[in-house]
Each structure stands twice: as C-alpha cells, then as structure tokens.
Amino acid sequence: MIDFLTLDYLKSGNKRQQQAFEILIRQAVFEKLSEFSPVLVGTIPINIDIASSDLDIACYWNDKKYFTAQVTQAFGNEIDFEITETLISNRETIIASFFIDNFEIEIFGQNIPVIEQYGYRHMLIENKILEQEGKQFRKKIIALKEQGYKTEPAFATLLGLEGNPYEALLELE
C-alpha cells in the first residue's frame, strides 16, 4: 500500500506525479509547510487527475492567524496568490491557492490532524475502491471528472451512493 504521508511514491509514479514531485521539492513547498504536517491529497496521488486538477495540500494548524501569516509569507509572491477563510463541515478552514510553473497549488488548512480531515480520508477510500474496481472503473471516474463532476460525486454516481456524496463516501470507511 502507498504511504501517502510522504512524497516518495510520486518519484516512481506517472509523468504528472513525477512533475508534481519535482515542483514540490524544487520549490521546497513541503519544507515551508513542515510545521503544519502537510500531506498531498486529492486526485493526483491516486492517478485520477485531469488537465485542470490542482495539487491539494492538507495541513493542520493550531493557531489560525499564525498559519495564515506563515502561508502568506511563504507563498504570497506566487502567481495569483489568494488566501481565504471559510467554514467547511462546521470547521474553520483556511484555503490558499496560487500557481507554480504549470501547477495550481491549493493549501487547505484546518485545526484537525490531516489524517482525520475529509480530504485525506476520502483519498484513502477512493484509492481502495480504485484498487478493487480496476482500470475500467478508473477510466469511468476520469470521464465523469472531464464532464465536470467533482471527485466525490463521481464516485457516488458510479457506486450508486445516495445522499451527500462527501458523507456517503465516509460511510465506506
């Protein structure tokens, strides 16, 4: 099984995963975020990304203002840098986005350990389903994403899950 808590698996991954690894290392993105337990989550790690997919990095903060200041200091000069605060599942969330080379990067920070965050948990569930269902299922997920579906609704559609797809996926944990 892949250890998603490190970036090592990207080195031997597909071309896009290798490009992501190179950018994240060359730009020291994880080093700059190291005190916030960064983990790459989303579609690129599990090979269901499409051309518009970004690099999603989940982080854990104890102090929202400090996290916001550190992220702004580290990445505020990057192309199209933007940082916002919102509520997701009743949790205070800081989201920063910007571009480095041809990758959009989104940093997603919450005051909850990364391994408990929905993004990380969804990725593990989705990876397990992809391993069980095989190549054709993966192709169908990618096709739905190319039609505009978000990842969790695409999985819910193919699996026949009812209700909120984000919550329904967690029930498969």
N, C-alpha and C positions, 0 to 999 in steps of 0.2 A: 504494500500500500504506500502511496505517495505521502511524504511528510510535508504537508502544506505550510508548516510553521517556519520552514526555511525557503530559500530561493533556489537551492541546489538542483531540484528536479527540472527547472527551466533550462539549465545548460544542455541537457540531452533531449529536450522537447522538440516540438515542431519549429519551423522557421520563426513564426511570430513569437513563440515563447522564448526562443533564444535572443531575439531582438529586444524583447522586454527585459530579459536578464541583463543584457549588455547596457541598456539605458539606465536601469535601476542601479547597477553597480558603478558605471562611469559617472553618473550624476550624484552618487552617494545618497540616494533618496532614503534608503532604509537606515543608513548611518545617521542622517539628520533627524530621523524619527525614532531612533533606537530607544529612547526613554519611554516611548508610548506603545511598546510591544507591537510593531507593525506586522501585518500579515497580508499578503496579496490574496484577494478573494475574487469571486466573480467568474466570468466566462473564459478568460484566457488561461487560467491554471487548469481548467478541466476540458479545454480544447473544444469549446462550442461558441467561440467568438466569431463575430462577423466584422466586416471592414470598419464599422463605426464603433466597435467595442473599445472601452477605455480600460486603463489599469486601475482597478479599485483596490485601495489600501485601507484596511480596517485598523483602527488604533484605539487604545484605551487610555483615557485621561482621568486624573483625579481632580485637577483644577482646570476648569473650562477656560478661564481667562489666560492662564499660563499656556495651555495647549494652543489656543488661538494665536497668541503672541509668537510662540515658537514656530508654528507653521507659517505664519506671515513673514517672520524674519528669514526663514529658510527658503521659502518659495515665492515670496511676494514680488520678485522681479521677473518671474517666468511669464511667458506669453499668456495673455488672457486670464491672469490670476484673479480668482474671485473666492471669497470666503463668506459663508452664510451660517446662520444658526436657525435650527428648526426643531420641531418635535416629531419623532418617528416612534410609533408604538408607545406613546407617552414618555419617551426618553429624550432628554436634551441631546441634540446632535449637532456637531459642527461638521460642515462639509466644505472642503476647499477643492477647487478644480483649476487646472492650468495645463499648458502644453509644454512638453519637452520633445524636441525633434518632431516626429510624426505621431507621437502618442499623447492622447489626452490622459491625464492622471487625475483621479479623484481620491482625495483623502477623506475618510469617513471616521469621525471620532465620537465615541460615546463613553460615559462613565460606567462601563461594564466590561469585564475582561473580554478580549476578542473572541475567545473560544465559546463564549456564551452569546455573542451577537448573532443576529439573524443572518447576516451576510455570510459569515463563516459556516454556520450550521446548515444553511441552505446549500452551500457549495459542497459540503461533505455528503449530504443526502443526494444531491444531484449527481455527484461523481459515482456514488454507489449504484444509483439507478442506471446510469450510462454503462457501467461495467456489466450489470446484469442484463440489460436490454440489447446491447450490441450496437454495431455500426449503423444499421438502418434507422434505429431509434435516434441516434445522434444526428444523422442526416435530417430527420424529420424535425428535430428541435431547431437545428440551424435554419432550415427552410422557414419555419414559423417566425424565427427571430428576424429573418430577412424580410418577412411580410410585415414587420412592425411589432410583433409580440415582445413583451419583456420576458425574461428568462422563466420566472416562476409561473406566470400564466401559460407559457408554452408547455411546461412540464405538466401542469394541472390539466390542460386540454388533452394532451396525449394519454395521460393516465386516468382521465375521467374523474378527476377530483372535483368535488363540489364546494361552493362557498369561497371564502377568501383564499386565493391560491397561496399566499405567503404563510398563512396559518395552516392550511391543509397540508402543505409540504412538511411542516414541522411535525405533524401527526405521524409521518412515516419514519421519523427518527427512531 
